[in-house]
Amino acid sequence: MFTQGLLFGASNFCKIEVGENLMKKLKFIDLFCGIGGFHLALEKLGCKCVFACDIDESCRKVYNDNFKMMPAPDITKVNEADVPAHDILCAGFPCQAFSKAGARRGFEDTRGTLFFHVARIIKKHKPNYLILENVRNLVSHDGGNTWKTIAKTLEELGYIFQDPPVIFSPHLIGVPQFRERVVILAQRKELPYNDGIYFSTDVLCDVKCNITDILHKKHEKVDLSPYKLSKKETAIINIWNDFIKGIKGKLPGFPIWADEFKGKYGYLKLPEWKQNFLKKNRTFYGANKDFIDKWLKENNNLEDLAPSRRKFEWQAQGSERDLWKLIIQMRPSGIRVKKPTYFPSLVAITQTSIVGAERRRLTPREVSRLQGIRDLFQFPVTDKDVYRQMGNCINVDVIRFFAARLLNIHYPEYDKLLKL
Protein backbone atom coordinates (compact mmCIF):
# COMPACT_ATOMS: atom_id res chain seq x y z
CA MET A 1 0.00 0.00 0.00
CA PHE A 2 1.01 3.59 -0.53
CA THR A 3 -0.05 6.88 0.96
CA GLN A 4 -0.18 10.04 -1.08
CA GLY A 5 2.73 12.39 -0.36
CA LEU A 6 3.24 16.04 -1.25
CA LEU A 7 6.49 17.75 -2.03
CA PHE A 8 5.82 21.29 -0.87
CA GLY A 9 8.23 23.43 -2.83
CA ALA A 10 8.77 27.16 -2.71
CA SER A 11 8.25 27.48 -6.45
CA ASN A 12 6.49 24.31 -7.56
CA PHE A 13 4.46 21.44 -6.17
CA CYS A 14 4.54 17.81 -7.26
CA LYS A 15 2.98 14.70 -5.80
CA ILE A 16 5.15 11.73 -4.91
CA GLU A 17 4.40 8.28 -3.58
CA VAL A 18 5.71 7.36 -0.14
CA GLY A 19 5.72 3.79 1.12
CA GLU A 20 3.36 3.35 4.08
CA ASN A 21 6.05 1.85 6.32
CA LEU A 22 8.94 3.97 5.11
CA MET A 23 8.76 6.56 7.88
CA LYS A 24 8.75 3.91 10.60
CA LYS A 25 12.25 2.97 9.50
CA LEU A 26 13.67 6.47 9.86
CA LYS A 27 15.71 6.99 13.03
CA PHE A 28 16.68 10.34 14.48
CA ILE A 29 18.84 11.75 17.26
CA ASP A 30 17.84 14.69 19.43
CA LEU A 31 20.77 16.96 20.40
CA PHE A 32 20.26 19.83 22.86
CA CYS A 33 16.91 18.12 23.23
CA GLY A 34 15.38 20.16 26.05
CA ILE A 35 12.11 18.56 27.07
CA GLY A 36 11.64 16.88 23.67
CA GLY A 37 10.15 19.26 21.08
CA PHE A 38 11.93 17.56 18.17
CA HIS A 39 10.96 14.17 19.58
CA LEU A 40 7.26 15.07 19.67
CA ALA A 41 7.38 16.52 16.16
CA LEU A 42 9.09 13.58 14.47
CA GLU A 43 7.46 10.86 16.54
CA LYS A 44 4.05 11.85 15.17
CA LEU A 45 5.48 11.52 11.63
CA GLY A 46 6.41 7.92 12.43
CA CYS A 47 10.12 8.37 13.11
CA LYS A 48 11.99 6.77 16.02
CA CYS A 49 14.38 8.50 18.40
CA VAL A 50 17.53 6.50 19.18
CA PHE A 51 19.60 9.05 21.14
CA ALA A 52 19.08 12.31 23.04
CA CYS A 53 21.34 14.73 24.88
CA ASP A 54 20.89 17.80 27.07
CA ILE A 55 22.89 19.28 29.94
CA ASP A 56 19.86 20.59 31.87
CA GLU A 57 18.93 18.18 34.67
CA SER A 58 15.26 19.18 34.93
CA CYS A 59 14.85 18.88 31.15
CA ARG A 60 16.34 15.39 31.21
CA LYS A 61 13.87 14.44 33.95
CA VAL A 62 10.89 15.63 31.91
CA TYR A 63 12.26 13.92 28.79
CA ASN A 64 12.74 10.60 30.57
CA ASP A 65 9.31 10.72 32.21
CA ASN A 66 7.60 11.18 28.86
CA PHE A 67 9.72 9.14 26.47
CA LYS A 68 11.31 6.57 28.80
CA MET A 69 14.70 7.61 27.49
CA MET A 70 17.26 9.39 29.67
CA PRO A 71 19.26 11.91 27.60
CA ALA A 72 23.04 11.95 27.87
CA PRO A 73 24.03 14.86 30.14
CA ASP A 74 26.86 16.62 28.29
CA ILE A 75 27.43 16.66 24.54
CA THR A 76 31.08 17.66 25.00
CA LYS A 77 31.68 14.31 26.69
CA VAL A 78 29.75 12.22 24.15
CA ASN A 79 31.93 10.02 21.96
CA GLU A 80 30.50 10.25 18.44
CA ALA A 81 31.33 6.58 17.92
CA ASP A 82 28.88 5.72 20.72
CA VAL A 83 25.99 7.55 19.06
CA PRO A 84 23.64 5.08 17.30
CA ALA A 85 23.29 5.16 13.52
CA HIS A 86 20.53 7.51 12.41
CA ASP A 87 18.86 8.98 9.34
CA ILE A 88 18.00 12.41 10.75
CA LEU A 89 19.99 14.64 13.08
CA CYS A 90 17.98 17.25 15.02
CA ALA A 91 19.60 19.98 17.06
CA GLY A 92 18.53 23.24 18.67
CA PHE A 93 22.11 24.21 19.43
CA PRO A 94 23.05 27.41 21.34
CA CYS A 95 24.15 30.37 19.25
CA GLN A 96 27.82 31.14 19.95
CA ALA A 97 30.17 33.57 18.26
CA PHE A 98 32.73 32.37 15.68
CA SER A 99 35.34 35.11 15.82
CA LYS A 100 37.63 33.36 13.30
CA ALA A 101 34.95 32.96 10.68
CA GLY A 102 36.43 35.61 8.47
CA ALA A 103 39.10 33.09 7.59
CA ARG A 104 36.34 30.84 6.16
CA ARG A 105 38.03 27.74 7.55
CA GLY A 106 34.72 25.96 8.02
CA PHE A 107 34.90 22.90 10.24
CA GLU A 108 38.11 24.09 11.94
CA ASP A 109 36.49 27.40 12.85
CA THR A 110 33.79 25.66 14.87
CA ARG A 111 36.25 24.21 17.38
CA GLY A 112 35.70 25.62 20.85
CA THR A 113 31.95 26.07 20.20
CA LEU A 114 29.05 23.74 20.93
CA PHE A 115 28.23 23.56 17.21
CA PHE A 116 31.52 21.71 16.77
CA HIS A 117 30.05 18.79 18.71
CA VAL A 118 27.07 18.69 16.34
CA ALA A 119 29.44 18.82 13.39
CA ARG A 120 31.67 15.98 14.61
CA ILE A 121 28.63 13.70 15.01
CA ILE A 122 27.48 14.65 11.50
CA LYS A 123 30.97 13.92 10.16
CA LYS A 124 31.00 10.49 11.81
CA HIS A 125 27.50 9.30 10.87
CA LYS A 126 26.61 11.33 7.75
CA PRO A 127 22.82 11.26 8.31
CA ASN A 128 20.70 11.85 5.24
CA TYR A 129 18.87 14.80 6.76
CA LEU A 130 19.51 17.62 9.24
CA ILE A 131 16.89 19.71 11.01
CA LEU A 132 18.46 22.57 12.97
CA GLU A 133 16.72 25.38 14.85
CA ASN A 134 18.06 28.57 16.36
CA VAL A 135 17.24 32.13 17.38
CA ARG A 136 16.29 34.67 14.73
CA ASN A 137 19.56 36.58 14.84
CA LEU A 138 21.67 33.55 13.98
CA VAL A 139 22.33 34.96 10.51
CA SER A 140 23.49 38.37 11.82
CA HIS A 141 25.13 37.05 14.99
CA ASP A 142 28.81 37.93 15.46
CA GLY A 143 28.71 40.23 12.45
CA GLY A 144 27.49 37.42 10.20
CA ASN A 145 30.48 35.22 11.03
CA THR A 146 28.42 32.63 12.90
CA TRP A 147 26.16 31.78 9.95
CA LYS A 148 29.04 31.94 7.45
CA THR A 149 30.97 29.39 9.46
CA ILE A 150 27.98 27.11 9.99
CA ALA A 151 27.17 27.25 6.27
CA LYS A 152 30.78 26.56 5.31
CA THR A 153 30.90 23.63 7.75
CA LEU A 154 27.70 22.08 6.41
CA GLU A 155 29.01 22.42 2.84
CA GLU A 156 32.26 20.70 3.80
CA LEU A 157 30.30 17.91 5.44
CA GLY A 158 28.43 17.30 2.19
CA TYR A 159 25.02 18.96 2.60
CA ILE A 160 22.82 21.26 0.57
CA PHE A 161 20.49 23.76 2.28
CA GLN A 162 18.85 27.15 1.85
CA ASP A 163 21.16 30.13 2.27
CA PRO A 164 20.18 32.32 4.02
CA PRO A 165 17.98 29.97 6.06
CA VAL A 166 14.25 30.30 6.72
CA ILE A 167 13.05 32.66 9.45
CA PHE A 168 9.65 31.44 10.59
CA SER A 169 7.04 32.03 13.29
CA PRO A 170 4.24 29.74 14.55
CA HIS A 171 1.59 32.40 13.92
CA LEU A 172 2.08 31.86 10.17
CA ILE A 173 0.50 28.42 10.50
CA GLY A 174 -2.25 29.42 12.92
CA VAL A 175 -0.50 28.89 16.27
CA PRO A 176 -1.23 32.00 18.40
CA GLN A 177 2.37 32.93 19.19
CA PHE A 178 4.78 35.30 17.42
CA ARG A 179 8.13 33.55 17.77
CA GLU A 180 10.57 34.05 14.93
CA ARG A 181 13.24 31.36 14.69
CA VAL A 182 15.73 30.17 12.10
CA VAL A 183 14.98 26.72 10.66
CA ILE A 184 17.75 24.97 8.71
CA LEU A 185 16.76 22.00 6.56
CA ALA A 186 19.60 20.10 4.91
CA GLN A 187 20.12 16.86 3.05
CA ARG A 188 23.13 15.01 1.72
CA LYS A 189 24.22 16.22 -1.72
CA GLU A 190 24.11 12.78 -3.30
CA LEU A 191 20.41 12.26 -2.53
CA PRO A 192 17.82 13.01 -5.26
CA TYR A 193 16.92 16.68 -5.55
CA ASN A 194 14.40 17.66 -2.89
CA ASP A 195 12.55 20.94 -3.24
CA GLY A 196 11.47 20.51 0.38
CA ILE A 197 14.70 21.97 1.74
CA TYR A 198 13.75 25.36 0.29
CA PHE A 199 10.91 27.51 1.52
CA SER A 200 9.26 30.86 0.94
CA THR A 201 6.37 32.25 2.95
CA ASP A 202 4.81 33.18 -0.42
CA VAL A 203 3.36 29.65 -0.58
CA LEU A 204 1.37 30.14 2.64
CA CYS A 205 -2.27 31.13 2.81
CA ASP A 206 -3.31 33.82 5.25
CA VAL A 207 -4.49 32.12 8.43
CA LYS A 208 -6.04 33.58 11.56
CA CYS A 209 -4.84 32.92 15.09
CA ASN A 210 -7.20 32.52 18.01
CA ILE A 211 -5.75 32.71 21.51
CA THR A 212 -8.84 30.98 22.93
CA ASP A 213 -7.63 27.78 21.25
CA ILE A 214 -4.98 27.33 23.93
CA LEU A 215 -6.90 28.62 26.95
CA HIS A 216 -8.40 26.27 29.50
CA LYS A 217 -12.04 25.38 28.87
CA LYS A 218 -14.64 25.19 31.64
CA HIS A 219 -14.90 21.42 31.45
CA GLU A 220 -11.20 21.08 32.33
CA LYS A 221 -11.88 22.16 35.91
CA VAL A 222 -8.48 23.74 36.44
CA ASP A 223 -7.77 25.81 39.52
CA LEU A 224 -6.83 29.16 38.00
CA SER A 225 -6.57 31.08 41.26
CA PRO A 226 -2.74 30.85 41.47
CA TYR A 227 -2.51 32.66 38.12
CA LYS A 228 -4.98 35.46 38.83
CA LEU A 229 -3.63 39.00 39.06
CA SER A 230 -3.02 40.47 42.48
CA LYS A 231 -4.96 43.50 43.64
CA LYS A 232 -1.86 45.62 43.15
CA GLU A 233 -1.33 44.40 39.58
CA THR A 234 -4.99 45.01 38.80
CA ALA A 235 -4.71 48.53 40.17
CA ILE A 236 -1.63 49.26 38.04
CA ILE A 237 -3.37 48.07 34.88
CA ASN A 238 -6.43 50.18 35.73
CA ILE A 239 -4.22 53.26 36.13
CA TRP A 240 -2.78 52.81 32.65
CA ASN A 241 -6.20 51.91 31.27
CA ASP A 242 -7.45 55.32 32.42
CA PHE A 243 -4.40 56.84 30.76
CA ILE A 244 -4.93 55.36 27.28
CA LYS A 245 -8.64 56.18 27.38
CA GLY A 246 -7.99 59.79 28.33
CA ILE A 247 -5.39 60.61 25.68
CA LYS A 248 -6.88 62.28 22.65
CA GLY A 249 -5.68 61.25 19.23
CA LYS A 250 -3.33 58.39 18.33
CA LEU A 251 -1.37 56.72 21.10
CA PRO A 252 2.41 56.92 20.61
CA GLY A 253 4.37 53.87 19.49
CA PHE A 254 7.47 54.84 21.46
CA PRO A 255 7.86 53.80 25.12
CA ILE A 256 6.11 56.19 27.49
CA TRP A 257 8.31 57.12 30.44
CA ALA A 258 6.10 58.91 32.94
CA ASP A 259 9.09 59.95 35.05
CA GLU A 260 10.32 62.07 32.15
CA PHE A 261 7.12 64.00 31.45
CA LYS A 262 8.19 66.98 33.52
CA GLY A 263 11.93 66.54 33.19
CA LYS A 264 13.88 69.77 32.75
CA TYR A 265 17.49 68.61 32.83
CA GLY A 266 19.67 68.68 29.75
CA TYR A 267 20.18 65.42 27.88
CA LEU A 268 22.46 66.28 24.95
CA LYS A 269 25.34 64.29 26.45
CA LEU A 270 23.21 61.13 26.72
CA PRO A 271 23.22 58.40 24.04
CA GLU A 272 21.27 59.38 20.94
CA TRP A 273 18.56 56.73 21.43
CA LYS A 274 17.86 58.02 24.94
CA GLN A 275 17.85 61.64 23.79
CA ASN A 276 15.20 60.64 21.26
CA PHE A 277 12.99 58.98 23.88
CA LEU A 278 13.29 61.90 26.32
CA LYS A 279 12.47 64.45 23.64
CA LYS A 280 9.42 62.49 22.48
CA ASN A 281 8.12 62.01 26.02
CA ARG A 282 8.46 65.68 26.88
CA THR A 283 6.78 66.71 23.63
CA PHE A 284 3.98 64.21 24.23
CA TYR A 285 3.46 65.56 27.75
CA GLY A 286 3.29 69.13 26.46
CA ALA A 287 0.58 68.17 23.97
CA ASN A 288 -1.51 66.40 26.63
CA LYS A 289 -0.53 68.40 29.71
CA ASP A 290 -4.01 69.10 31.12
CA PHE A 291 -5.13 65.47 31.09
CA ILE A 292 -1.78 64.02 32.22
CA ASP A 293 -1.51 66.42 35.16
CA LYS A 294 -5.00 65.44 36.27
CA TRP A 295 -4.21 61.73 35.80
CA LEU A 296 -0.97 62.02 37.80
CA LYS A 297 -2.71 63.87 40.64
CA GLU A 298 -5.45 61.22 40.84
CA ASN A 299 -2.80 58.52 41.12
CA ASN A 300 -0.41 60.12 43.65
CA ASN A 301 2.02 61.02 40.85
CA LEU A 302 2.64 57.27 40.43
CA GLU A 303 4.79 57.31 43.56
CA ASP A 304 3.24 54.04 44.70
CA LEU A 305 4.43 52.32 41.52
CA ALA A 306 7.84 50.72 41.00
CA PRO A 307 9.98 52.47 38.34
CA SER A 308 9.31 49.70 35.79
CA ARG A 309 5.56 50.15 36.29
CA ARG A 310 5.84 53.83 35.43
CA LYS A 311 6.83 52.87 31.90
CA PHE A 312 4.28 51.86 29.28
CA GLU A 313 4.46 50.72 25.68
CA TRP A 314 1.43 50.53 23.39
CA GLN A 315 1.94 47.93 20.66
CA ALA A 316 -1.73 47.33 19.91
CA GLN A 317 -2.29 49.88 17.16
CA GLY A 318 -5.80 49.60 15.76
CA SER A 319 -7.17 47.82 18.83
CA GLU A 320 -9.87 49.09 21.17
CA ARG A 321 -8.44 51.16 23.99
CA ASP A 322 -9.23 48.76 26.77
CA LEU A 323 -6.35 46.88 28.36
CA TRP A 324 -8.76 44.27 29.70
CA LYS A 325 -9.39 43.14 26.13
CA LEU A 326 -5.70 42.91 25.15
CA ILE A 327 -2.53 40.96 25.95
CA ILE A 328 -0.40 42.54 28.67
CA GLN A 329 3.23 41.92 29.61
CA MET A 330 4.64 43.07 32.93
CA ARG A 331 8.27 43.32 31.85
CA PRO A 332 11.36 44.47 33.79
CA SER A 333 11.58 47.27 31.22
CA GLY A 334 7.96 48.32 31.63
CA ILE A 335 4.38 47.37 30.79
CA ARG A 336 3.88 46.33 27.16
CA VAL A 337 0.50 45.82 25.50
CA LYS A 338 -0.20 43.67 22.42
CA LYS A 339 -3.17 42.95 20.17
CA PRO A 340 -5.45 40.07 21.25
CA THR A 341 -4.61 37.96 18.19
CA TYR A 342 -1.53 36.04 19.29
CA PHE A 343 0.89 36.03 22.18
CA PRO A 344 4.39 37.50 22.09
CA SER A 345 7.29 35.06 22.06
CA LEU A 346 7.67 32.97 25.19
CA VAL A 347 10.87 33.67 27.08
CA ALA A 348 12.69 31.69 29.75
CA ILE A 349 11.27 33.59 32.72
CA THR A 350 8.29 33.05 35.01
CA GLN A 351 6.51 36.30 34.12
CA THR A 352 4.23 35.03 31.35
CA SER A 353 1.74 37.07 29.36
CA ILE A 354 -1.50 38.28 30.92
CA VAL A 355 -4.78 37.61 29.14
CA GLY A 356 -6.69 40.81 29.83
CA ALA A 357 -10.12 39.25 29.35
CA GLU A 358 -9.24 36.51 31.87
CA ARG A 359 -7.43 38.86 34.27
CA ARG A 360 -4.73 36.26 34.79
CA ARG A 361 -1.45 34.90 33.48
CA LEU A 362 -1.13 31.84 31.32
CA THR A 363 -0.87 28.53 33.17
CA PRO A 364 2.01 26.12 32.50
CA ARG A 365 -0.32 23.92 30.44
CA GLU A 366 -1.48 26.84 28.30
CA VAL A 367 2.13 27.86 27.73
CA SER A 368 2.97 24.31 26.66
CA ARG A 369 0.04 24.38 24.23
CA LEU A 370 1.57 27.48 22.65
CA GLN A 371 4.62 25.34 21.92
CA GLY A 372 2.52 22.59 20.37
CA ILE A 373 2.97 20.13 23.24
CA ARG A 374 0.17 17.62 23.74
CA ASP A 375 -1.92 17.79 26.91
CA LEU A 376 -0.96 14.24 27.91
CA PHE A 377 2.64 15.38 28.25
CA GLN A 378 3.72 15.34 31.88
CA PHE A 379 5.83 17.94 33.71
CA PRO A 380 7.21 16.42 36.93
CA VAL A 381 8.82 19.75 37.83
CA THR A 382 7.75 23.11 39.31
CA ASP A 383 5.73 25.74 37.44
CA LYS A 384 8.88 27.88 37.38
CA ASP A 385 10.77 25.11 35.62
CA VAL A 386 7.98 24.63 33.08
CA TYR A 387 7.89 28.34 32.17
CA ARG A 388 11.68 28.35 31.72
CA GLN A 389 11.63 25.15 29.68
CA MET A 390 8.85 26.43 27.42
CA GLY A 391 10.75 29.66 26.86
CA ASN A 392 13.71 27.63 25.61
CA CYS A 393 11.67 24.99 23.77
CA ILE A 394 11.32 24.67 20.02
CA ASN A 395 7.80 24.93 18.65
CA VAL A 396 6.58 21.41 17.87
CA ASP A 397 4.10 22.50 15.18
CA VAL A 398 6.75 24.46 13.28
CA ILE A 399 9.25 21.59 13.35
CA ARG A 400 6.61 19.06 12.29
CA PHE A 401 5.57 21.36 9.44
CA PHE A 402 9.12 21.60 8.12
CA ALA A 403 10.02 17.97 8.82
CA ALA A 404 7.02 16.85 6.76
CA ARG A 405 8.31 19.00 3.90
CA LEU A 406 11.86 17.74 4.19
CA LEU A 407 10.84 14.08 4.37
CA ASN A 408 8.07 14.41 1.75
CA ILE A 409 5.36 13.22 4.11
CA HIS A 410 1.75 14.05 3.38
CA TYR A 411 0.35 15.64 6.53
CA PRO A 412 -3.28 16.59 5.70
CA GLU A 413 -3.47 19.22 8.45
CA TYR A 414 -0.97 21.32 6.52
CA ASP A 415 -2.71 21.18 3.12
CA LYS A 416 -5.03 24.05 4.08
CA LEU A 417 -2.02 26.25 4.86
CA LEU A 418 -0.59 26.11 1.36
CA LYS A 419 -1.59 27.73 -1.92
CA LEU A 420 -1.91 24.51 -3.89
Secondary structure, DSSP 4 states (H G I P E B T S, - for coil): -EEEEEEE-SS-EEEEEEETTTGGG-EEEEET-TTTHHHHHHHTTT-EEEEEE-S-HHHHHHHHHHHS-PPBS-GGG--GGGSPP-SEEEE-------TTGGG--GGGGGTTSHHHHHHHHHHHH--SEEEEEEEGGGTTGGGGHHHHHHHHHHHHTTEEE-SSPEEE-GGGGT-SB---EEEEEEEETTSPP-GGG---GGGBPP----GGGTSPPGGG----GGGBPPHHHHHHHHHHHHHHHH--SPPPSSPEEGGGTT--S--TTS-HHHHHHHHHHHHHHHHTHHHHHHHHHHTGGGTTS-GGGGEEEEE-TTS-S-GGGSEEEEETTEEEEE-SSSBPPP-SSS---EETTTTEEPPHHHHHHHTT--TT----S-HHHHHHHHHHPPPHHHHHHHHHHHTT---GGGGGGB--
